[in-house]
Amino acid sequence: MTAETKKKVLVVDDDDNLRNILVDALSNAGFEPEGASNGEEGLKKAIESHPDVMMLDVMMPKMDGWQVLDKLRADAWGKTAKVIMLTSLGQMENVAQAMDKKVMTYIVKSDLDLNNIASTINTVINNQVI
C-alpha cells in the first residue's frame, strides 16, 4: 500500500495499553492509525482528520463515547462517519443504542481478536455493517 492508499483509523480509548496494542496491530496490517486518550481529544482529531474508521470506547473521562458520537453526528462530515464502538459493556441495550446511532459494529473488548481486526476494519470501510 502506498501512503496515499492507506486507510486512516482513529482509536479513541483511555486504556493506554489497549490503545497502543490496537495502533500497533493496525499499523502492522497496513493502516494509518492514530490514537486519542479521551473523548474530547478523539472528537477533535476525528473532525480535523476525517479518518476512514473511528474505533470509539464507551467509558472514558472528559467525554464518554456516547457524547462523542452525538457530537460527531451533529457535524456535517460526522453524520456519516464510520464508527466501531469498543467497550467492556456487552449488554443488549448498549448494542441497541449503538445501532440506533448508526454505529457500524459493536466490539466487546473481551471478544476482541487482534488477528481479525484488519478484516473487521476493511468490512466497515466497505460499508458493511457487522
VENVENHU-V635313 format. One record per run of one state. SS is the DSSP state (H for helix, E for strand, C for the rest). FROM is the first residue (numbers start at 1). TO is the last residue. If there is no record, write none. Layout:
ss: [SS/SS]
from: [FROM/FROM]
to: [TO/TO]
//
This chain:
ss: [C/E/C/H/C/E/C/H/C/E/C/H/C/H/C/E/C/H/C/E/H/C/H/C]
from: [1/8/13/16/29/32/37/39/50/53/58/65/75/78/81/83/88/92/101/105/109/112/117/126]
to: [7/12/15/28/31/36/38/49/52/57/64/74/77/80/82/87/91/100/104/108/111/116/125/130]
//
